[in-house]
Amino acid sequence: MNGLYRPRNGRMIGGVCAGLARRFGMSAWAVRLLALLSCVLPGPQFVIYLVLWVMVPSEDKYRARTSY
């Protein structure tokens, strides 16, 4: 599976960082660290995380949608 989804395993809060890490072939901890460090900079990082949490499907919904 090459799409963007929030995995069932490896989640910390919403699974957004774990999903991004799997999608782009990175370590989940590296993505989490980048997300945490980006919160030091001014901008809407927290809001973007919340929007991704709502918009990115969970792994179950992603598999159901792509298994036709």
Secondary structure, 3 states (H helix, E strand, C coil): CCCCCECCCCCCCCCHHHHHHHHHCCCHHHHHHHHHHHCCCCCCHHHHHHHHHHHCCEHHHHHHHHCC
